[in-house]
């Protein structure tokens, strides 16, 4: 994330708080209650956003993890393409032997 993105998100967050305050004030709440309820909405939104981050971190579906997985897959594909037919046949035999061994256990 770029610095300007972080600044824009911060300004939007405080702007949303101001809009919520003015909205509650327009519906007849006094300044104290409007402030409290606008903070409740902002904190609830913040906790919701943080929970999505924690969920992505726990399930490892974050951008870094996806990029790392794509890189590993690309490296393995390139190595397979560079293998000679004899090396490929030997690899297939090894894999078949491991599969057979895992079935026996």
RONURO-789165 format. One record per atom (N, C-alpha, C): atom name; x, y, z. Coordinates in nm, 3 decimals, decimal comma, always signed. Layout:
CA | X | Y | Z
...
//
This chain:
N | +0,084 | -0,117 | +0,000
CA | +0,000 | +0,000 | +0,000
C | +0,089 | +0,124 | +0,000
N | +0,053 | +0,216 | -0,084
CA | +0,130 | +0,339 | -0,092
C | +0,091 | +0,433 | +0,020
N | +0,178 | +0,530 | +0,047
CA | +0,153 | +0,626 | +0,153
C | +0,027 | +0,707 | +0,125
N | +0,007 | +0,746 | +0,000
CA | -0,111 | +0,825 | -0,035
C | -0,239 | +0,745 | -0,013
N | -0,233 | +0,615 | -0,034
CA | -0,350 | +0,529 | -0,008
C | -0,384 | +0,528 | +0,141
N | -0,281 | +0,518 | +0,224
CA | -0,304 | +0,518 | +0,369
C | -0,361 | +0,652 | +0,415
N | -0,312 | +0,761 | +0,357
CA | -0,365 | +0,892 | +0,393
C | -0,511 | +0,904 | +0,349
N | -0,542 | +0,858 | +0,228
CA | -0,679 | +0,865 | +0,177
C | -0,774 | +0,780 | +0,263
N | -0,731 | +0,663 | +0,304
CA | -0,815 | +0,578 | +0,389
C | -0,839 | +0,645 | +0,524
N | -0,736 | +0,707 | +0,580
CA | -0,751 | +0,776 | +0,708
C | -0,849 | +0,892 | +0,698
N | -0,836 | +0,972 | +0,592
CA | -0,927 | +1,084 | +0,573
C | -1,070 | +1,034 | +0,552
N | -1,086 | +0,928 | +0,473
CA | -1,220 | +0,872 | +0,451
C | -1,279 | +0,818 | +0,581
N | -1,196 | +0,757 | +0,665
CA | -1,243 | +0,702 | +0,792
C | -1,297 | +0,814 | +0,882
N | -1,219 | +0,923 | +0,894
CA | -1,265 | +1,035 | +0,976
C | -1,385 | +1,105 | +0,912
N | -1,388 | +1,110 | +0,779
CA | -1,504 | +1,168 | +0,710
C | -1,630 | +1,087 | +0,737
N | -1,617 | +0,956 | +0,738
CA | -1,731 | +0,869 | +0,769
C | -1,780 | +0,894 | +0,912
N | -1,687 | +0,917 | +1,003
CA | -1,726 | +0,949 | +1,141
C | -1,803 | +1,079 | +1,148
N | -1,757 | +1,179 | +1,073
CA | -1,827 | +1,307 | +1,071
C | -1,966 | +1,293 | +1,010
N | -1,977 | +1,217 | +0,902
CA | -2,107 | +1,194 | +0,839
C | -2,202 | +1,121 | +0,933
N | -2,151 | +1,024 | +1,004
CA | -2,234 | +0,950 | +1,099
C | -2,282 | +1,043 | +1,210
N | -2,190 | +1,129 | +1,259
CA | -2,228 | +1,224 | +1,365
C | -2,337 | +1,318 | +1,316
N | -2,319 | +1,375 | +1,197
CA | -2,419 | +1,468 | +1,143
C | -2,550 | +1,396 | +1,115
N | -2,542 | +1,272 | +1,069
CA | -2,663 | +1,194 | +1,045
C | -2,741 | +1,169 | +1,172
N | -2,672 | +1,130 | +1,279
CA | -2,740 | +1,108 | +1,406
C | -2,795 | +1,239 | +1,462
N | -2,720 | +1,346 | +1,444
CA | -2,769 | +1,477 | +1,490
C | -2,894 | +1,516 | +1,413
N | -2,898 | +1,487 | +1,283
CA | -3,014 | +1,520 | +1,201
C | -3,137 | +1,440 | +1,243
N | -3,117 | +1,322 | +1,296
CA | -3,230 | +1,240 | +1,342
C | -3,274 | +1,275 | +1,484
N | -3,215 | +1,380 | +1,541
CA | -3,263 | +1,431 | +1,668
C | -3,183 | +1,393 | +1,791
N | -3,071 | +1,323 | +1,776
CA | -2,990 | +1,292 | +1,894
C | -2,910 | +1,414 | +1,934
N | -2,887 | +1,429 | +2,064
CA | -2,801 | +1,539 | +2,108
C | -2,656 | +1,508 | +2,074
N | -2,568 | +1,604 | +2,092
CA | -2,429 | +1,591 | +2,049
C | -2,358 | +1,475 | +2,118
N | -2,387 | +1,454 | +2,247
CA | -2,320 | +1,347 | +2,320
C | -2,360 | +1,210 | +2,266
N | -2,489 | +1,188 | +2,252
CA | -2,536 | +1,058 | +2,202
C | -2,498 | +1,038 | +2,055
N | -2,502 | +1,142 | +1,976
CA | -2,461 | +1,130 | +1,835
C | -2,313 | +1,092 | +1,826
N | -2,232 | +1,151 | +1,914
CA | -2,089 | +1,117 | +1,917
C | -2,065 | +0,973 | +1,959
N | -2,139 | +0,931 | +2,058
CA | -2,124 | +0,793 | +2,107
C | -2,163 | +0,694 | +1,997
N | -2,278 | +0,715 | +1,934
CA | -2,324 | +0,620 | +1,832
C | -2,239 | +0,624 | +1,706
N | -2,185 | +0,740 | +1,671
CA | -2,095 | +0,744 | +1,555
C | -1,966 | +0,668 | +1,586
N | -1,919 | +0,677 | +1,711
CA | -1,800 | +0,600 | +1,750
C | -1,829 | +0,452 | +1,752
N | -1,949 | +0,414 | +1,794
CA | -1,987 | +0,272 | +1,792
C | -1,981 | +0,219 | +1,649
N | -2,033 | +0,296 | +1,555
CA | -2,032 | +0,252 | +1,415
C | -1,889 | +0,242 | +1,362
N | -1,806 | +0,342 | +1,392
CA | -1,667 | +0,339 | +1,344
C | -1,587 | +0,225 | +1,405
N | -1,602 | +0,204 | +1,534
CA | -1,528 | +0,095 | +1,600
C | -1,579 | -0,040 | +1,549
N | -1,710 | -0,052 | +1,529
CA | -1,764 | -0,177 | +1,473
C | -1,710 | -0,204 | +1,333
N | -1,705 | -0,099 | +1,251
CA | -1,648 | -0,114 | +1,116
C | -1,500 | -0,151 | +1,120
N | -1,427 | -0,087 | +1,211
CA | -1,284 | -0,118 | +1,225
C | -1,263 | -0,262 | +1,271
N | -1,341 | -0,306 | +1,367
CA | -1,329 | -0,445 | +1,413
C | -1,367 | -0,544 | +1,303
N | -1,468 | -0,509 | +1,225
CA | -1,505 | -0,594 | +1,111
C | -1,392 | -0,605 | +1,010
N | -1,329 | -0,491 | +0,979
CA | -1,218 | -0,491 | +0,884
C | -1,100 | -0,571 | +0,937
N | -1,067 | -0,553 | +1,065
CA | -0,956 | -0,627 | +1,126
C | -0,987 | -0,777 | +1,125
N | -1,113 | -0,813 | +1,147
CA | -1,147 | -0,956 | +1,148
C | -1,128 | -1,017 | +1,009
N | -1,153 | -0,942 | +0,902
CA | -1,127 | -0,996 | +0,768
C | -0,978 | -1,017 | +0,747
N | -0,896 | -0,926 | +0,799
CA | -0,751 | -0,941 | +0,789
C | -0,704 | -1,065 | +0,864
N | -0,754 | -1,081 | +0,987
CA | -0,715 | -1,198 | +1,067
C | -0,759 | -1,326 | +0,998
N | -0,879 | -1,327 | +0,941
CA | -0,927 | -1,446 | +0,870
C | -0,836 | -1,480 | +0,753
N | -0,797 | -1,378 | +0,674
CA | -0,708 | -1,403 | +0,560
C | -0,571 | -1,449 | +0,606
N | -0,523 | -1,397 | +0,719
CA | -0,393 | -1,438 | +0,771
C | -0,396 | -1,582 | +0,820
N | -0,503 | -1,621 | +0,887
CA | -0,515 | -1,757 | +0,940
C | -0,533 | -1,858 | +0,827
N | -0,614 | -1,825 | +0,727
CA | -0,637 | -1,918 | +0,617
C | -0,530 | -1,908 | +0,509
N | -0,434 | -1,819 | +0,526
CA | -0,323 | -1,798 | +0,433
C | -0,371 | -1,768 | +0,291
N | -0,470 | -1,680 | +0,279
CA | -0,517 | -1,636 | +0,148
C | -0,480 | -1,491 | +0,123
N | -0,375 | -1,445 | +0,188
CA | -0,329 | -1,309 | +0,168
C | -0,253 | -1,301 | +0,036
N | -0,234 | -1,182 | -0,014
CA | -0,169 | -1,160 | -0,143
C | -0,030 | -1,223 | -0,147
N | +0,049 | -1,205 | -0,040
CA | +0,184 | -1,261 | -0,037
C | +0,181 | -1,412 | -0,052
N | +0,093 | -1,478 | +0,020
CA | +0,085 | -1,624 | +0,013
C | +0,045 | -1,670 | -0,126
N | -0,049 | -1,599 | -0,190
CA | -0,091 | -1,635 | -0,325
C | +0,025 | -1,618 | -0,423
N | +0,098 | -1,507 | -0,412
CA | +0,212 | -1,483 | -0,500
C | +0,319 | -1,589 | -0,481
N | +0,345 | -1,627 | -0,357
CA | +0,445 | -1,729 | -0,329
C | +0,404 | -1,863 | -0,388
N | +0,277 | -1,898 | -0,375
CA | +0,227 | -2,024 | -0,431
C | +0,236 | -2,023 | -0,584
N | +0,200 | -1,911 | -0,646
CA | +0,210 | -1,899 | -0,792
C | +0,355 | -1,912 | -0,838
N | +0,448 | -1,852 | -0,762
CA | +0,589 | -1,860 | -0,797
C | +0,640 | -2,004 | -0,788
N | +0,604 | -2,073 | -0,680
CA | +0,647 | -2,213 | -0,664
C | +0,593 | -2,299 | -0,778
N | +0,468 | -2,278 | -0,815
CA | +0,408 | -2,355 | -0,924
C | +0,480 | -2,327 | -1,055
N | +0,512 | -2,201 | -1,081
CA | +0,582 | -2,165 | -1,205
C | +0,721 | -2,226 | -1,210
N | +0,791 | -2,228 | -1,096
CA | +0,925 | -2,288 | -1,091
C | +0,917 | -2,437 | -1,119
N | +0,820 | -2,506 | -1,058
CA | +0,807 | -2,650 | -1,080
C | +0,771 | -2,681 | -1,225
N | +0,684 | -2,600 | -1,285
CA | +0,648 | -2,621 | -1,426
C | +0,769 | -2,604 | -1,516
N | +0,850 | -2,500 | -1,488
CA | +0,968 | -2,476 | -1,570
C | +1,067 | -2,592 | -1,555
N | +1,084 | -2,643 | -1,435
CA | +1,175 | -2,756 | -1,414
C | +1,124 | -2,880 | -1,488
N | +0,993 | -2,903 | -1,486
CA | +0,937 | -3,017 | -1,559
C | +0,958 | -3,003 | -1,710
N | +0,944 | -2,881 | -1,761
CA | +0,963 | -2,858 | -1,905
C | +1,108 | -2,880 | -1,946
N | +1,201 | -2,852 | -1,854
CA | +1,343 | -2,865 | -1,886
C | +1,396 | -3,008 | -1,870
N | +1,316 | -3,098 | -1,812
CA | +1,362 | -3,235 | -1,790
C | +1,363 | -3,313 | -1,921
N | +1,463 | -3,400 | -1,932
CA | +1,470 | -3,488 | -2,048
C | +1,365 | -3,599 | -2,032
N | +1,332 | -3,668 | -2,142
CA | +1,234 | -3,777 | -2,131
C | +1,278 | -3,887 | -2,033
N | +1,408 | -3,913 | -2,026
CA | +1,456 | -4,016 | -1,933
C | +1,436 | -3,972 | -1,789
N | +1,468 | -3,845 | -1,760
CA | +1,451 | -3,793 | -1,625
C | +1,302 | -3,791 | -1,587
N | +1,218 | -3,757 | -1,682
CA | +1,075 | -3,754 | -1,657
C | +1,021 | -3,894 | -1,627
N | +1,069 | -3,995 | -1,703
CA | +1,028 | -4,133 | -1,679
C | +1,075 | -4,180 | -1,542
N | +1,197 | -4,144 | -1,504
CA | +1,248 | -4,182 | -1,373
C | +1,166 | -4,117 | -1,261
N | +1,129 | -3,990 | -1,279
CA | +1,047 | -3,921 | -1,180
C | +0,910 | -3,987 | -1,167
N | +0,851 | -4,027 | -1,279
CA | +0,721 | -4,094 | -1,276
C | +0,731 | -4,227 | -1,202
N | +0,840 | -4,300 | -1,223
CA | +0,859 | -4,426 | -1,151
C | +0,871 | -4,403 | -1,001
N | +0,946 | -4,299 | -0,962
CA | +0,962 | -4,268 | -0,820
C | +0,828 | -4,230 | -0,756
N | +0,750 | -4,151 | -0,827
CA | +0,620 | -4,110 | -0,776
C | +0,528 | -4,232 | -0,763
N | +0,529 | -4,318 | -0,864
CA | +0,446 | -4,438 | -0,859
C | +0,487 | -4,528 | -0,742
N | +0,617 | -4,539 | -0,717
CA | +0,665 | -4,620 | -0,606
C | +0,621 | -4,560 | -0,472
N | +0,625 | -4,428 | -0,459
CA | +0,581 | -4,364 | -0,335
C | +0,431 | -4,380 | -0,314
N | +0,355 | -4,370 | -0,422
CA | +0,210 | -4,389 | -0,411
C | +0,180 | -4,531 | -0,369
N | +0,248 | -4,628 | -0,428
CA | +0,227 | -4,768 | -0,393
C | +0,267 | -4,793 | -0,246
N | +0,376 | -4,731 | -0,203
CA | +0,421 | -4,748 | -0,064
C | +0,320 | -4,688 | +0,032
N | +0,263 | -4,573 | -0,003
CA | +0,167 | -4,510 | +0,086
C | +0,035 | -4,591 | +0,093
N | +0,000 | -4,662 | -0,015
CA | -0,117 | -4,748 | -0,013
C | -0,097 | -4,867 | +0,078
N | +0,026 | -4,920 | +0,081
CA | +0,057 | -5,036 | +0,164
C | +0,061 | -5,003 | +0,312
N | +0,089 | -4,878 | +0,344
CA | +0,098 | -4,839 | +0,486
C | -0,035 | -4,800 | +0,530
//
